[in-house]
Amino acid sequence: MDNFLTAFLPMFIAIDVVGILPTFLNMTDGTAVEERRKIVLQAILTAFCVGVLFVFTGQYLFNFLGITMADFKVAGGILLFLFSVKDLTSGEMERRQIKDPHLGIVPIGMPLIAGPGVLTSMLLLSPSLGEGMVLSAFIINILIVLAVFWYSNFIIKVIGEAAAKATGKLFAIFLGAIGVMMIRSGIFEYFNLVVQ
């Protein structure tokens, strides 16, 4: 159970489903309920495929390019921290004026759901927890996103848009803290390699 939570929580925080809900509603504003749900399914399928592909090929790509896990932890941590700062300091994503038939693929499926934070977490956790555990946690997170987006209108009415935005900002702080932890871990790993 502890291993599952170790895999689940970083991805849950990185996806920040409550925080991205207002953005999703903004981007799909004016679409009928059935059309919005088609976009949701398209986005979920995209995020799932990207995540699975990254778990099984990410390490091979690293070996090919000569990238170590310490390198990726530092780079990934910096990215997570920068995304956190950007999320904390920026306003809402601008409304899309033109309805895109591939809206569910880009940007909702990727990078809104399967963004750098999620992919970084999956790649870093796979060696220690196992691909099966990480994929299980990822699938549960994806199902949560599916449920939240599917019933998005009802959820916003219940919790209010302001509360959703506030929760998103809180999750951004946690994401920044995870980024700093990854940088620290990567630096320590690098020095351990040098000492050996």
C-alpha positions as CSV (number, residue, x, y, z in Angstrom):
1,M,0.0,0.0,0.0
2,D,2.9,2.4,0.9
3,N,4.5,1.7,-2.5
4,F,1.2,2.5,-4.3
5,L,0.8,5.8,-2.4
6,T,4.4,6.7,-3.2
7,A,3.6,6.2,-6.9
8,F,0.1,7.7,-6.8
9,L,0.6,10.9,-4.9
10,P,3.3,12.6,-7.0
11,M,1.2,12.0,-10.1
12,F,-2.0,13.1,-8.5
13,I,-0.3,16.4,-7.4
14,A,1.3,16.8,-10.8
15,I,-1.9,16.3,-12.7
16,D,-3.8,18.6,-10.3
17,V,-7.2,17.6,-11.7
18,V,-9.1,20.1,-9.6
19,G,-6.8,22.9,-10.6
20,I,-7.0,22.2,-14.4
21,L,-10.8,21.7,-14.3
22,P,-11.5,25.5,-14.8
23,T,-9.1,25.5,-17.7
24,F,-10.8,22.4,-19.2
25,L,-14.2,24.1,-18.9
26,N,-12.9,27.3,-20.4
27,M,-11.5,25.5,-23.4
28,T,-14.6,23.5,-24.0
29,D,-17.0,26.4,-23.3
30,G,-19.9,26.4,-25.7
31,T,-19.7,22.7,-26.6
32,A,-22.7,20.4,-26.0
33,V,-22.4,17.9,-23.2
34,E,-22.0,14.9,-25.6
35,E,-19.3,16.7,-27.6
36,R,-17.5,17.7,-24.4
37,R,-17.6,14.0,-23.3
38,K,-16.1,13.0,-26.7
39,I,-13.3,15.4,-26.0
40,V,-12.8,13.9,-22.5
41,L,-12.5,10.4,-23.9
42,Q,-10.0,11.6,-26.6
43,A,-7.9,13.3,-23.9
44,I,-7.9,10.3,-21.6
45,L,-6.9,7.9,-24.3
46,T,-4.1,10.3,-25.4
47,A,-2.7,10.7,-21.9
48,F,-2.9,7.0,-21.3
49,C,-0.9,6.2,-24.5
50,V,1.7,8.8,-23.8
51,G,2.2,7.6,-20.2
52,V,2.5,3.9,-21.1
53,L,4.9,4.7,-24.0
54,F,7.0,6.8,-21.7
55,V,7.3,4.2,-18.9
56,F,8.4,1.4,-21.3
57,T,10.7,3.5,-23.6
58,G,11.9,6.3,-21.5
59,Q,14.8,4.4,-19.9
60,Y,16.0,3.0,-23.2
61,L,16.0,6.6,-24.6
62,F,18.1,7.7,-21.7
63,N,20.6,4.9,-22.2
64,F,20.9,5.8,-25.9
65,L,21.5,9.5,-25.2
66,G,23.8,8.8,-22.2
67,I,21.6,10.5,-19.7
68,T,21.8,9.4,-16.1
69,M,19.0,9.3,-13.6
70,A,20.8,12.0,-11.6
71,D,20.8,14.2,-14.7
72,F,17.1,13.7,-15.2
73,K,16.2,14.3,-11.6
74,V,17.9,17.7,-11.7
75,A,16.5,18.6,-15.0
76,G,13.0,17.3,-14.1
77,G,13.1,19.0,-10.8
78,I,14.0,22.3,-12.3
79,L,11.1,21.9,-14.8
80,L,8.6,21.0,-12.1
81,F,9.7,24.0,-10.0
82,L,9.4,26.3,-13.0
83,F,6.0,25.0,-13.9
84,S,5.0,25.5,-10.3
85,V,6.2,29.1,-10.3
86,K,4.4,29.7,-13.6
87,D,1.2,28.2,-12.3
88,L,1.4,30.3,-9.2
89,T,2.1,33.6,-11.0
90,S,0.0,33.3,-14.2
91,G,-3.7,33.8,-14.9
92,E,-6.1,31.4,-16.6
93,M,-5.3,30.0,-20.0
94,E,-6.8,32.1,-22.8
95,R,-10.1,30.9,-24.2
96,R,-9.7,29.1,-27.5
97,Q,-11.7,31.0,-30.1
98,I,-11.5,28.4,-32.8
99,K,-13.0,25.0,-31.9
100,D,-10.3,22.4,-32.7
101,P,-11.4,18.8,-33.5
102,H,-8.2,17.5,-31.9
103,L,-8.6,19.6,-28.7
104,G,-8.7,16.4,-26.6
105,I,-5.3,15.3,-27.9
106,V,-3.4,18.6,-27.7
107,P,-3.5,20.5,-25.3
108,I,-5.9,18.6,-23.0
109,G,-4.5,15.1,-23.3
110,M,-1.0,16.3,-23.5
111,P,0.4,18.4,-21.8
112,L,-2.6,19.3,-19.6
113,I,-3.1,15.8,-18.2
114,A,0.1,13.9,-19.2
115,G,2.4,16.8,-18.7
116,P,6.1,17.0,-17.8
117,G,5.4,16.6,-14.1
118,V,3.5,13.3,-14.6
119,L,6.0,11.9,-17.1
120,T,9.0,12.9,-14.8
121,S,7.3,11.2,-11.8
122,M,6.6,8.0,-13.8
123,L,10.2,7.7,-15.1
124,L,11.8,8.4,-11.8
125,L,9.5,6.0,-9.8
126,S,9.6,3.1,-12.3
127,P,13.1,1.8,-11.4
128,S,12.4,1.6,-7.6
129,L,8.7,0.7,-7.5
130,G,8.4,-1.3,-10.7
131,E,6.6,-0.5,-14.0
132,G,3.4,-2.4,-12.9
133,M,3.0,-0.3,-9.7
134,V,3.6,3.0,-11.5
135,L,1.2,2.1,-14.3
136,S,-1.4,1.1,-11.8
137,A,-1.1,4.4,-10.0
138,F,-1.2,6.3,-13.3
139,I,-4.3,4.4,-14.5
140,I,-6.1,5.3,-11.2
141,N,-5.1,8.9,-11.7
142,I,-6.4,8.8,-15.2
143,L,-9.7,7.4,-14.1
144,I,-10.0,10.2,-11.5
145,V,-9.5,12.7,-14.3
146,L,-12.1,10.9,-16.4
147,A,-14.7,11.1,-13.6
148,V,-14.0,14.7,-12.7
149,F,-14.1,15.9,-16.4
150,W,-17.1,13.8,-17.1
151,Y,-19.1,15.5,-14.4
152,S,-17.3,18.8,-14.6
153,N,-20.3,21.1,-14.7
154,F,-21.8,19.5,-11.6
155,I,-18.5,19.6,-9.7
156,I,-17.9,23.3,-10.4
157,K,-21.4,24.1,-9.2
158,V,-20.8,22.3,-6.0
159,I,-17.3,23.5,-5.0
160,G,-17.4,26.8,-6.9
161,E,-14.8,28.1,-9.4
162,A,-12.9,30.1,-6.8
163,A,-12.4,27.0,-4.6
164,A,-11.1,25.0,-7.6
165,K,-8.6,27.8,-8.5
166,A,-7.4,28.0,-4.9
167,T,-6.9,24.2,-4.7
168,G,-4.9,24.4,-7.9
169,K,-2.6,27.0,-6.4
170,L,-2.1,24.9,-3.3
171,F,-1.2,21.9,-5.5
172,A,1.3,24.1,-7.4
173,I,3.2,24.8,-4.2
174,F,3.4,21.0,-3.5
175,L,4.6,20.5,-7.1
176,G,7.4,23.1,-6.5
177,A,8.4,21.3,-3.3
178,I,8.6,18.0,-5.2
179,G,10.7,19.7,-7.8
180,V,13.2,21.0,-5.1
181,M,13.3,17.5,-3.6
182,M,14.2,16.0,-7.1
183,I,17.0,18.5,-7.6
184,R,18.4,17.8,-4.2
185,S,18.2,14.0,-4.8
186,G,19.9,14.3,-8.2
187,I,22.7,16.5,-6.9
188,F,23.4,14.0,-4.1
189,E,23.4,11.1,-6.5
190,Y,25.8,12.9,-8.8
191,F,28.3,13.6,-6.0
192,N,28.0,9.9,-4.9
193,L,28.9,8.9,-8.4
194,V,31.9,11.3,-8.4
195,V,33.2,10.1,-5.0
196,Q,33.0,6.4,-6.1
